[in-house]
Amino acid sequence: MRGWFGTAVQTGLTLAAIAVLLYLLHRTALAMERRGWIYYVKKRASPDAIGNALLTLHQMAKPEMKHVLEAKRERRRGDTPGDGRPDA
């Protein structure tokens, strides 16, 4: 059997390896964020983007809601959506 010293060394090395692994994972995530692949530390997804994603899913379930999604996209582009009434 190893004594307490061997166990302490193994525990220390394991903790050091975990710390190095977490640091490398952090640096990888920062690099991915710089490339625009993920949102991690500096950039955040706008709440509007999340809402539009859910609205798109809702549109698939209820196609009659398409005019709401189109109006939101027009508003974001700065277009004037007309009088706001759906076409008859």
SEFIZA-3560 file (N, C-alpha, C; in Angstrom, 3 decimals):
REM SEFIZA-3560
<numar><xx>0.827</xx><yy>-1.191</yy><zz>0.000</zz><atom>N</atom></numar>
<numar><xx>0.000</xx><yy>0.000</yy><zz>0.000</zz><atom>CA</atom></numar>
<numar><xx>0.870</xx><yy>1.252</yy><zz>0.000</zz><atom>C</atom></numar>
<numar><xx>0.339</xx><yy>2.250</yy><zz>-0.651</zz><atom>N</atom></numar>
<numar><xx>1.024</xx><yy>3.532</yy><zz>-0.592</zz><atom>CA</atom></numar>
<numar><xx>0.627</xx><yy>4.219</yy><zz>0.697</zz><atom>C</atom></numar>
<numar><xx>1.487</xx><yy>5.013</yy><zz>1.186</zz><atom>N</atom></numar>
<numar><xx>1.171</xx><yy>5.748</yy><zz>2.408</zz><atom>CA</atom></numar>
<numar><xx>0.346</xx><yy>6.981</yy><zz>2.085</zz><atom>C</atom></numar>
<numar><xx>0.122</xx><yy>7.785</yy><zz>3.089</zz><atom>N</atom></numar>
<numar><xx>-0.672</xx><yy>9.001</yy><zz>2.909</zz><atom>CA</atom></numar>
<numar><xx>0.018</xx><yy>9.967</yy><zz>1.967</zz><atom>C</atom></numar>
<numar><xx>1.355</xx><yy>9.902</yy><zz>1.917</zz><atom>N</atom></numar>
<numar><xx>2.099</xx><yy>10.801</yy><zz>1.040</zz><atom>CA</atom></numar>
<numar><xx>1.794</xx><yy>10.504</yy><zz>-0.425</zz><atom>C</atom></numar>
<numar><xx>1.744</xx><yy>9.238</yy><zz>-0.794</zz><atom>N</atom></numar>
<numar><xx>1.437</xx><yy>8.852</yy><zz>-2.169</zz><atom>CA</atom></numar>
<numar><xx>0.027</xx><yy>9.261</yy><zz>-2.564</zz><atom>C</atom></numar>
<numar><xx>-0.899</xx><yy>9.131</yy><zz>-1.648</zz><atom>N</atom></numar>
<numar><xx>-2.281</xx><yy>9.531</yy><zz>-1.910</zz><atom>CA</atom></numar>
<numar><xx>-2.381</xx><yy>11.039</yy><zz>-2.059</zz><atom>C</atom></numar>
<numar><xx>-1.652</xx><yy>11.779</yy><zz>-1.235</zz><atom>N</atom></numar>
<numar><xx>-1.667</xx><yy>13.241</yy><zz>-1.305</zz><atom>CA</atom></numar>
<numar><xx>-1.054</xx><yy>13.720</yy><zz>-2.626</zz><atom>C</atom></numar>
<numar><xx>0.007</xx><yy>13.081</yy><zz>-3.059</zz><atom>N</atom></numar>
<numar><xx>0.632</xx><yy>13.456</yy><zz>-4.332</zz><atom>CA</atom></numar>
<numar><xx>-0.320</xx><yy>13.158</yy><zz>-5.484</zz><atom>C</atom></numar>
<numar><xx>-0.946</xx><yy>12.003</yy><zz>-5.465</zz><atom>N</atom></numar>
<numar><xx>-1.882</xx><yy>11.647</yy><zz>-6.532</zz><atom>CA</atom></numar>
<numar><xx>-3.069</xx><yy>12.618</yy><zz>-6.550</zz><atom>C</atom></numar>
<numar><xx>-3.584</xx><yy>12.978</yy><zz>-5.399</zz><atom>N</atom></numar>
<numar><xx>-4.694</xx><yy>13.930</yy><zz>-5.322</zz><atom>CA</atom></numar>
<numar><xx>-4.260</xx><yy>15.296</yy><zz>-5.849</zz><atom>C</atom></numar>
<numar><xx>-3.083</xx><yy>15.728</yy><zz>-5.480</zz><atom>N</atom></numar>
<numar><xx>-2.562</xx><yy>17.011</yy><zz>-5.964</zz><atom>CA</atom></numar>
<numar><xx>-2.391</xx><yy>17.024</yy><zz>-7.469</zz><atom>C</atom></numar>
<numar><xx>-1.841</xx><yy>15.953</yy><zz>-8.020</zz><atom>N</atom></numar>
<numar><xx>-1.667</xx><yy>15.865</yy><zz>-9.469</zz><atom>CA</atom></numar>
<numar><xx>-3.004</xx><yy>15.825</yy><zz>-10.197</zz><atom>C</atom></numar>
<numar><xx>-3.970</xx><yy>15.132</yy><zz>-9.614</zz><atom>N</atom></numar>
<numar><xx>-5.304</xx><yy>15.065</yy><zz>-10.214</zz><atom>CA</atom></numar>
<numar><xx>-5.947</xx><yy>16.449</yy><zz>-10.233</zz><atom>C</atom></numar>
<numar><xx>-5.852</xx><yy>17.180</yy><zz>-9.125</zz><atom>N</atom></numar>
<numar><xx>-6.411</xx><yy>18.534</yy><zz>-9.070</zz><atom>CA</atom></numar>
<numar><xx>-5.699</xx><yy>19.472</yy><zz>-10.044</zz><atom>C</atom></numar>
<numar><xx>-4.387</xx><yy>19.326</yy><zz>-10.171</zz><atom>N</atom></numar>
<numar><xx>-3.636</xx><yy>20.150</yy><zz>-11.119</zz><atom>CA</atom></numar>
<numar><xx>-4.054</xx><yy>19.828</yy><zz>-12.553</zz><atom>C</atom></numar>
<numar><xx>-4.264</xx><yy>18.563</yy><zz>-12.856</zz><atom>N</atom></numar>
<numar><xx>-4.690</xx><yy>18.172</yy><zz>-14.200</zz><atom>CA</atom></numar>
<numar><xx>-6.085</xx><yy>18.710</yy><zz>-14.505</zz><atom>C</atom></numar>
<numar><xx>-6.971</xx><yy>18.693</yy><zz>-13.519</zz><atom>N</atom></numar>
<numar><xx>-8.314</xx><yy>19.246</yy><zz>-13.718</zz><atom>CA</atom></numar>
<numar><xx>-8.247</xx><yy>20.743</yy><zz>-13.959</zz><atom>C</atom></numar>
<numar><xx>-7.384</xx><yy>21.449</yy><zz>-13.206</zz><atom>N</atom></numar>
<numar><xx>-7.231</xx><yy>22.891</yy><zz>-13.379</zz><atom>CA</atom></numar>
<numar><xx>-6.712</xx><yy>23.219</yy><zz>-14.781</zz><atom>C</atom></numar>
<numar><xx>-5.726</xx><yy>22.468</yy><zz>-15.249</zz><atom>N</atom></numar>
<numar><xx>-5.187</xx><yy>22.691</yy><zz>-16.586</zz><atom>CA</atom></numar>
<numar><xx>-6.252</xx><yy>22.409</yy><zz>-17.641</zz><atom>C</atom></numar>
<numar><xx>-7.016</xx><yy>21.363</yy><zz>-17.464</zz><atom>N</atom></numar>
<numar><xx>-8.073</xx><yy>21.018</yy><zz>-18.407</zz><atom>CA</atom></numar>
<numar><xx>-9.138</xx><yy>22.116</yy><zz>-18.464</zz><atom>C</atom></numar>
<numar><xx>-9.534</xx><yy>22.631</yy><zz>-17.304</zz><atom>N</atom></numar>
<numar><xx>-10.517</xx><yy>23.722</yy><zz>-17.278</zz><atom>CA</atom></numar>
<numar><xx>-9.979</xx><yy>24.988</yy><zz>-17.939</zz><atom>C</atom></numar>
<numar><xx>-8.705</xx><yy>25.291</yy><zz>-17.719</zz><atom>N</atom></numar>
<numar><xx>-8.100</xx><yy>26.463</yy><zz>-18.354</zz><atom>CA</atom></numar>
<numar><xx>-8.081</xx><yy>26.309</yy><zz>-19.880</zz><atom>C</atom></numar>
<numar><xx>-7.716</xx><yy>25.134</yy><zz>-20.356</zz><atom>N</atom></numar>
<numar><xx>-7.695</xx><yy>24.901</yy><zz>-21.803</zz><atom>CA</atom></numar>
<numar><xx>-9.097</xx><yy>24.969</yy><zz>-22.393</zz><atom>C</atom></numar>
<numar><xx>-10.078</xx><yy>24.454</yy><zz>-21.677</zz><atom>N</atom></numar>
<numar><xx>-11.464</xx><yy>24.535</yy><zz>-22.131</zz><atom>CA</atom></numar>
<numar><xx>-11.926</xx><yy>25.992</yy><zz>-22.196</zz><atom>C</atom></numar>
<numar><xx>-11.531</xx><yy>26.791</yy><zz>-21.203</zz><atom>N</atom></numar>
<numar><xx>-11.862</xx><yy>28.213</yy><zz>-21.177</zz><atom>CA</atom></numar>
<numar><xx>-11.244</xx><yy>28.937</yy><zz>-22.370</zz><atom>C</atom></numar>
<numar><xx>-9.979</xx><yy>28.678</yy><zz>-22.638</zz><atom>N</atom></numar>
<numar><xx>-9.294</xx><yy>29.340</yy><zz>-23.763</zz><atom>CA</atom></numar>
<numar><xx>-9.913</xx><yy>28.903</yy><zz>-25.100</zz><atom>C</atom></numar>
<numar><xx>-10.292</xx><yy>27.646</yy><zz>-25.202</zz><atom>N</atom></numar>
<numar><xx>-10.943</xx><yy>27.163</yy><zz>-26.422</zz><atom>CA</atom></numar>
<numar><xx>-12.281</xx><yy>27.856</yy><zz>-26.624</zz><atom>C</atom></numar>
<numar><xx>-13.040</xx><yy>28.017</yy><zz>-25.549</zz><atom>N</atom></numar>
<numar><xx>-14.331</xx><yy>28.701</yy><zz>-25.653</zz><atom>CA</atom></numar>
<numar><xx>-14.147</xx><yy>30.161</yy><zz>-26.035</zz><atom>C</atom></numar>
<numar><xx>-13.118</xx><yy>30.830</yy><zz>-25.520</zz><atom>N</atom></numar>
<numar><xx>-12.853</xx><yy>32.213</yy><zz>-25.907</zz><atom>CA</atom></numar>
<numar><xx>-12.498</xx><yy>32.311</yy><zz>-27.393</zz><atom>C</atom></numar>
<numar><xx>-11.708</xx><yy>31.366</yy><zz>-27.886</zz><atom>N</atom></numar>
<numar><xx>-11.362</xx><yy>31.356</yy><zz>-29.309</zz><atom>CA</atom></numar>
<numar><xx>-12.600</xx><yy>31.120</yy><zz>-30.168</zz><atom>C</atom></numar>
<numar><xx>-13.478</xx><yy>30.226</yy><zz>-29.731</zz><atom>N</atom></numar>
<numar><xx>-14.710</xx><yy>29.968</yy><zz>-30.473</zz><atom>CA</atom></numar>
<numar><xx>-15.609</xx><yy>31.201</yy><zz>-30.467</zz><atom>C</atom></numar>
<numar><xx>-15.610</xx><yy>31.945</yy><zz>-29.362</zz><atom>N</atom></numar>
<numar><xx>-16.416</xx><yy>33.160</yy><zz>-29.297</zz><atom>CA</atom></numar>
<numar><xx>-15.867</xx><yy>34.224</yy><zz>-30.248</zz><atom>C</atom></numar>
<numar><xx>-14.541</xx><yy>34.342</yy><zz>-30.325</zz><atom>N</atom></numar>
<numar><xx>-13.939</xx><yy>35.307</yy><zz>-31.260</zz><atom>CA</atom></numar>
<numar><xx>-14.338</xx><yy>35.007</yy><zz>-32.699</zz><atom>C</atom></numar>
<numar><xx>-14.474</xx><yy>33.746</yy><zz>-33.031</zz><atom>N</atom></numar>
<numar><xx>-14.866</xx><yy>33.361</yy><zz>-34.388</zz><atom>CA</atom></numar>
<numar><xx>-16.372</xx><yy>33.479</yy><zz>-34.614</zz><atom>C</atom></numar>
<numar><xx>-17.121</xx><yy>33.734</yy><zz>-33.542</zz><atom>N</atom></numar>
<numar><xx>-18.561</xx><yy>33.903</yy><zz>-33.670</zz><atom>CA</atom></numar>
<numar><xx>-19.342</xx><yy>32.608</yy><zz>-33.628</zz><atom>C</atom></numar>
<numar><xx>-18.695</xx><yy>31.540</yy><zz>-33.191</zz><atom>N</atom></numar>
<numar><xx>-19.372</xx><yy>30.242</yy><zz>-33.154</zz><atom>CA</atom></numar>
<numar><xx>-20.293</xx><yy>30.109</yy><zz>-31.945</zz><atom>C</atom></numar>
<numar><xx>-19.914</xx><yy>30.726</yy><zz>-30.815</zz><atom>N</atom></numar>
<numar><xx>-20.702</xx><yy>30.617</yy><zz>-29.585</zz><atom>CA</atom></numar>
<numar><xx>-20.731</xx><yy>31.964</yy><zz>-28.889</zz><atom>C</atom></numar>
<numar><xx>-21.661</xx><yy>32.132</yy><zz>-27.946</zz><atom>N</atom></numar>
<numar><xx>-21.664</xx><yy>33.254</yy><zz>-27.017</zz><atom>CA</atom></numar>
<numar><xx>-21.139</xx><yy>32.712</yy><zz>-25.699</zz><atom>C</atom></numar>
<numar><xx>-20.080</xx><yy>33.349</yy><zz>-25.157</zz><atom>N</atom></numar>
<numar><xx>-19.478</xx><yy>32.787</yy><zz>-23.952</zz><atom>CA</atom></numar>
<numar><xx>-19.328</xx><yy>33.841</yy><zz>-22.858</zz><atom>C</atom></numar>
<numar><xx>-18.395</xx><yy>34.778</yy><zz>-23.002</zz><atom>N</atom></numar>
<numar><xx>-18.135</xx><yy>35.745</yy><zz>-21.943</zz><atom>CA</atom></numar>
<numar><xx>-18.524</xx><yy>37.148</yy><zz>-22.359</zz><atom>C</atom></numar>
<numar><xx>-18.000</xx><yy>37.607</yy><zz>-23.460</zz><atom>N</atom></numar>
<numar><xx>-18.140</xx><yy>39.000</yy><zz>-23.834</zz><atom>CA</atom></numar>
<numar><xx>-19.431</xx><yy>39.307</yy><zz>-24.577</zz><atom>C</atom></numar>
<numar><xx>-19.807</xx><yy>38.467</yy><zz>-25.485</zz><atom>N</atom></numar>
<numar><xx>-20.988</xx><yy>38.720</yy><zz>-26.294</zz><atom>CA</atom></numar>
<numar><xx>-22.179</xx><yy>37.963</yy><zz>-25.721</zz><atom>C</atom></numar>
<numar><xx>-23.324</xx><yy>38.568</yy><zz>-25.836</zz><atom>N</atom></numar>
<numar><xx>-24.547</xx><yy>37.906</yy><zz>-25.388</zz><atom>CA</atom></numar>
<numar><xx>-25.558</xx><yy>37.941</yy><zz>-26.522</zz><atom>C</atom></numar>
<numar><xx>-26.350</xx><yy>36.921</yy><zz>-26.599</zz><atom>N</atom></numar>
<numar><xx>-27.432</xx><yy>36.901</yy><zz>-27.574</zz><atom>CA</atom></numar>
<numar><xx>-28.477</xx><yy>37.917</yy><zz>-27.144</zz><atom>C</atom></numar>
<numar><xx>-29.006</xx><yy>38.628</yy><zz>-28.087</zz><atom>N</atom></numar>
<numar><xx>-30.038</xx><yy>39.596</yy><zz>-27.738</zz><atom>CA</atom></numar>
<numar><xx>-31.321</xx><yy>38.838</yy><zz>-27.398</zz><atom>C</atom></numar>
<numar><xx>-32.091</xx><yy>39.372</yy><zz>-26.464</zz><atom>N</atom></numar>
<numar><xx>-33.356</xx><yy>38.708</yy><zz>-26.138</zz><atom>CA</atom></numar>
<numar><xx>-34.275</xx><yy>38.625</yy><zz>-27.350</zz><atom>C</atom></numar>
<numar><xx>-34.119</xx><yy>39.584</yy><zz>-28.259</zz><atom>N</atom></numar>
<numar><xx>-34.937</xx><yy>39.579</yy><zz>-29.464</zz><atom>CA</atom></numar>
<numar><xx>-34.643</xx><yy>38.353</yy><zz>-30.330</zz><atom>C</atom></numar>
<numar><xx>-33.378</xx><yy>37.920</yy><zz>-30.362</zz><atom>N</atom></numar>
<numar><xx>-33.013</xx><yy>36.753</yy><zz>-31.160</zz><atom>CA</atom></numar>
<numar><xx>-33.661</xx><yy>35.487</yy><zz>-30.608</zz><atom>C</atom></numar>
<numar><xx>-33.699</xx><yy>35.368</yy><zz>-29.300</zz><atom>N</atom></numar>
<numar><xx>-34.326</xx><yy>34.197</yy><zz>-28.682</zz><atom>CA</atom></numar>
<numar><xx>-35.827</xx><yy>34.213</yy><zz>-28.953</zz><atom>C</atom></numar>
<numar><xx>-36.428</xx><yy>35.401</yy><zz>-28.836</zz><atom>N</atom></numar>
<numar><xx>-37.857</xx><yy>35.515</yy><zz>-29.098</zz><atom>CA</atom></numar>
<numar><xx>-38.198</xx><yy>35.183</yy><zz>-30.534</zz><atom>C</atom></numar>
<numar><xx>-37.353</xx><yy>35.628</yy><zz>-31.469</zz><atom>N</atom></numar>
<numar><xx>-37.603</xx><yy>35.326</yy><zz>-32.880</zz><atom>CA</atom></numar>
<numar><xx>-37.472</xx><yy>33.832</yy><zz>-33.156</zz><atom>C</atom></numar>
<numar><xx>-36.531</xx><yy>33.170</yy><zz>-32.490</zz><atom>N</atom></numar>
<numar><xx>-36.387</xx><yy>31.725</yy><zz>-32.678</zz><atom>CA</atom></numar>
<numar><xx>-37.648</xx><yy>31.003</yy><zz>-32.201</zz><atom>C</atom></numar>
<numar><xx>-38.150</xx><yy>31.410</yy><zz>-31.039</zz><atom>N</atom></numar>
<numar><xx>-39.374</xx><yy>30.787</yy><zz>-30.534</zz><atom>CA</atom></numar>
<numar><xx>-40.564</xx><yy>31.128</yy><zz>-31.413</zz><atom>C</atom></numar>
<numar><xx>-40.582</xx><yy>32.351</yy><zz>-31.946</zz><atom>N</atom></numar>
<numar><xx>-41.677</xx><yy>32.748</yy><zz>-32.825</zz><atom>CA</atom></numar>
<numar><xx>-41.646</xx><yy>31.927</yy><zz>-34.119</zz><atom>C</atom></numar>
<numar><xx>-40.445</xx><yy>31.623</yy><zz>-34.603</zz><atom>N</atom></numar>
<numar><xx>-40.327</xx><yy>30.792</yy><zz>-35.802</zz><atom>CA</atom></numar>
<numar><xx>-40.866</xx><yy>29.388</yy><zz>-35.540</zz><atom>C</atom></numar>
<numar><xx>-40.541</xx><yy>28.839</yy><zz>-34.372</zz><atom>N</atom></numar>
<numar><xx>-41.085</xx><yy>27.522</yy><zz>-34.028</zz><atom>CA</atom></numar>
<numar><xx>-42.603</xx><yy>27.574</yy><zz>-33.900</zz><atom>C</atom></numar>
<numar><xx>-43.093</xx><yy>28.668</yy><zz>-33.333</zz><atom>N</atom></numar>
<numar><xx>-44.539</xx><yy>28.833</yy><zz>-33.201</zz><atom>CA</atom></numar>
<numar><xx>-45.190</xx><yy>28.946</yy><zz>-34.584</zz><atom>C</atom></numar>
<numar><xx>-44.485</xx><yy>29.585</yy><zz>-35.505</zz><atom>N</atom></numar>
<numar><xx>-45.007</xx><yy>29.732</yy><zz>-36.864</zz><atom>CA</atom></numar>
<numar><xx>-45.151</xx><yy>28.375</yy><zz>-37.544</zz><atom>C</atom></numar>
<numar><xx>-44.222</xx><yy>27.459</yy><zz>-37.242</zz><atom>N</atom></numar>
<numar><xx>-44.333</xx><yy>26.122</yy><zz>-37.828</zz><atom>CA</atom></numar>
<numar><xx>-45.575</xx><yy>25.409</yy><zz>-37.315</zz><atom>C</atom></numar>
<numar><xx>-45.884</xx><yy>25.621</yy><zz>-36.043</zz><atom>N</atom></numar>
<numar><xx>-47.056</xx><yy>24.970</yy><zz>-35.465</zz><atom>CA</atom></numar>
<numar><xx>-48.344</xx><yy>25.644</yy><zz>-35.912</zz><atom>C</atom></numar>
<numar><xx>-48.311</xx><yy>26.976</yy><zz>-36.040</zz><atom>N</atom></numar>
<numar><xx>-49.499</xx><yy>27.734</yy><zz>-36.432</zz><atom>CA</atom></numar>
<numar><xx>-49.116</xx><yy>28.676</yy><zz>-37.579</zz><atom>C</atom></numar>
<numar><xx>-49.273</xx><yy>28.244</yy><zz>-38.812</zz><atom>N</atom></numar>
<numar><xx>-48.859</xx><yy>29.054</yy><zz>-39.963</zz><atom>CA</atom></numar>
<numar><xx>-49.568</xx><yy>30.398</yy><zz>-40.054</zz><atom>C</atom></numar>
<numar><xx>-50.726</xx><yy>30.546</yy><zz>-39.445</zz><atom>N</atom></numar>
<numar><xx>-51.435</xx><yy>31.825</yy><zz>-39.535</zz><atom>CA</atom></numar>
<numar><xx>-50.718</xx><yy>32.930</yy><zz>-38.765</zz><atom>C</atom></numar>
<numar><xx>-49.702</xx><yy>32.607</yy><zz>-37.963</zz><atom>N</atom></numar>
<numar><xx>-48.946</xx><yy>33.605</yy><zz>-37.210</zz><atom>CA</atom></numar>
<numar><xx>-47.794</xx><yy>34.188</yy><zz>-38.029</zz><atom>C</atom></numar>
<numar><xx>-47.699</xx><yy>33.866</yy><zz>-39.300</zz><atom>N</atom></numar>
<numar><xx>-46.589</xx><yy>34.306</yy><zz>-40.136</zz><atom>CA</atom></numar>
<numar><xx>-46.498</xx><yy>35.827</yy><zz>-40.208</zz><atom>C</atom></numar>
<numar><xx>-47.632</xx><yy>36.502</yy><zz>-40.209</zz><atom>N</atom></numar>
<numar><xx>-47.610</xx><yy>37.962</yy><zz>-40.339</zz><atom>CA</atom></numar>
<numar><xx>-46.924</xx><yy>38.627</yy><zz>-39.144</zz><atom>C</atom></numar>
<numar><xx>-46.966</xx><yy>38.018</yy><zz>-37.963</zz><atom>N</atom></numar>
<numar><xx>-46.302</xx><yy>38.572</yy><zz>-36.784</zz><atom>CA</atom></numar>
<numar><xx>-44.792</xx><yy>38.528</yy><zz>-36.971</zz><atom>C</atom></numar>
<numar><xx>-44.283</xx><yy>37.415</yy><zz>-37.437</zz><atom>N</atom></numar>
<numar><xx>-42.854</xx><yy>37.275</yy><zz>-37.673</zz><atom>CA</atom></numar>
<numar><xx>-42.388</xx><yy>38.241</yy><zz>-38.753</zz><atom>C</atom></numar>
<numar><xx>-43.152</xx><yy>38.379</yy><zz>-39.819</zz><atom>N</atom></numar>
<numar><xx>-42.764</xx><yy>39.298</yy><zz>-40.888</zz><atom>CA</atom></numar>
<numar><xx>-42.762</xx><yy>40.738</yy><zz>-40.395</zz><atom>C</atom></numar>
<numar><xx>-43.718</xx><yy>41.120</yy><zz>-39.561</zz><atom>N</atom></numar>
<numar><xx>-43.765</xx><yy>42.477</yy><zz>-39.023</zz><atom>CA</atom></numar>
<numar><xx>-42.564</xx><yy>42.759</yy><zz>-38.129</zz><atom>C</atom></numar>
<numar><xx>-42.165</xx><yy>41.780</yy><zz>-37.330</zz><atom>N</atom></numar>
<numar><xx>-40.981</xx><yy>41.974</yy><zz>-36.475</zz><atom>CA</atom></numar>
<numar><xx>-39.729</xx><yy>42.140</yy><zz>-37.310</zz><atom>C</atom></numar>
<numar><xx>-39.601</xx><yy>41.357</yy><zz>-38.364</zz><atom>N</atom></numar>
<numar><xx>-38.417</xx><yy>41.480</yy><zz>-39.223</zz><atom>CA</atom></numar>
<numar><xx>-38.396</xx><yy>42.815</yy><zz>-39.943</zz><atom>C</atom></numar>
<numar><xx>-39.546</xx><yy>43.286</yy><zz>-40.407</zz><atom>N</atom></numar>
<numar><xx>-39.606</xx><yy>44.585</yy><zz>-41.067</zz><atom>CA</atom></numar>
<numar><xx>-39.246</xx><yy>45.697</yy><zz>-40.094</zz><atom>C</atom></numar>
<numar><xx>-39.728</xx><yy>45.610</yy><zz>-38.860</zz><atom>N</atom></numar>
<numar><xx>-39.439</xx><yy>46.626</yy><zz>-37.859</zz><atom>CA</atom></numar>
<numar><xx>-37.941</xx><yy>46.675</yy><zz>-37.570</zz><atom>C</atom></numar>
<numar><xx>-37.288</xx><yy>45.513</yy><zz>-37.524</zz><atom>N</atom></numar>
<numar><xx>-35.859</xx><yy>45.474</yy><zz>-37.254</zz><atom>CA</atom></numar>
<numar><xx>-35.065</xx><yy>46.096</yy><zz>-38.398</zz><atom>C</atom></numar>
<numar><xx>-35.509</xx><yy>45.879</yy><zz>-39.637</zz><atom>N</atom></numar>
<numar><xx>-34.822</xx><yy>46.453</yy><zz>-40.793</zz><atom>CA</atom></numar>
<numar><xx>-35.105</xx><yy>47.939</yy><zz>-40.937</zz><atom>C</atom></numar>
<numar><xx>-36.134</xx><yy>48.426</yy><zz>-40.291</zz><atom>N</atom></numar>
<numar><xx>-36.477</xx><yy>49.825</yy><zz>-40.392</zz><atom>CA</atom></numar>
<numar><xx>-37.516</xx><yy>50.106</yy><zz>-41.451</zz><atom>C</atom></numar>
<numar><xx>-38.073</xx><yy>49.067</yy><zz>-42.047</zz><atom>N</atom></numar>
<numar><xx>-39.128</xx><yy>49.258</yy><zz>-43.047</zz><atom>CA</atom></numar>
<numar><xx>-40.413</xx><yy>49.670</yy><zz>-42.346</zz><atom>C</atom></numar>
<numar><xx>-41.273</xx><yy>50.304</yy><zz>-43.072</zz><atom>N</atom></numar>
<numar><xx>-42.585</xx><yy>50.612</yy><zz>-42.515</zz><atom>CA</atom></numar>
<numar><xx>-43.525</xx><yy>49.485</yy><zz>-42.903</zz><atom>C</atom></numar>
<numar><xx>-44.177</xx><yy>48.859</yy><zz>-41.936</zz><atom>N</atom></numar>
<numar><xx>-45.003</xx><yy>47.686</yy><zz>-42.235</zz><atom>CA</atom></numar>
<numar><xx>-46.368</xx><yy>48.033</yy><zz>-42.834</zz><atom>C</atom></numar>
<numar><xx>-46.632</xx><yy>49.272</yy><zz>-43.190</zz><atom>N</atom></numar>
<numar><xx>-47.926</xx><yy>49.604</yy><zz>-43.762</zz><atom>CA</atom></numar>
<numar><xx>-48.872</xx><yy>50.045</yy><zz>-42.662</zz><atom>C</atom></numar>
<numar><xx>-50.141</xx><yy>49.697</yy><zz>-42.791</zz><atom>N</atom></numar>
<numar><xx>-51.118</xx><yy>50.118</yy><zz>-41.797</zz><atom>CA</atom></numar>
<numar><xx>-51.247</xx><yy>49.133</yy><zz>-40.645</zz><atom>C</atom></numar>
<numar><xx>-50.510</xx><yy>48.044</yy><zz>-40.666</zz><atom>N</atom></numar>
<numar><xx>-50.521</xx><yy>47.091</yy><zz>-39.572</zz><atom>CA</atom></numar>
<numar><xx>-51.585</xx><yy>46.035</yy><zz>-39.652</zz><atom>C</atom></numar>
<numar><xx>-52.481</xx><yy>46.126</yy><zz>-40.628</zz><atom>N</atom></numar>
<numar><xx>-53.544</xx><yy>45.130</yy><zz>-40.760</zz><atom>CA</atom></numar>
<numar><xx>-53.096</xx><yy>44.029</yy><zz>-41.712</zz><atom>C</atom></numar>
<numar><xx>-53.477</xx><yy>42.778</yy><zz>-41.450</zz><atom>N</atom></numar>
<numar><xx>-53.141</xx><yy>41.709</yy><zz>-42.374</zz><atom>CA</atom></numar>
<numar><xx>-53.918</xx><yy>41.855</yy><zz>-43.677</zz><atom>C</atom></numar>
<numar><xx>-53.326</xx><yy>41.364</yy><zz>-44.753</zz><atom>N</atom></numar>
<numar><xx>-53.996</xx><yy>41.433</yy><zz>-46.051</zz><atom>CA</atom></numar>
<numar><xx>-55.253</xx><yy>40.568</yy><zz>-46.042</zz><atom>C</atom></numar>
<numar><xx>-56.290</xx><yy>41.079</yy><zz>-46.685</zz><atom>N</atom></numar>
<numar><xx>-57.549</xx><yy>40.327</yy><zz>-46.727</zz><atom>CA</atom></numar>
<numar><xx>-57.665</xx><yy>39.530</yy><zz>-47.991</zz><atom>C</atom></numar>
//
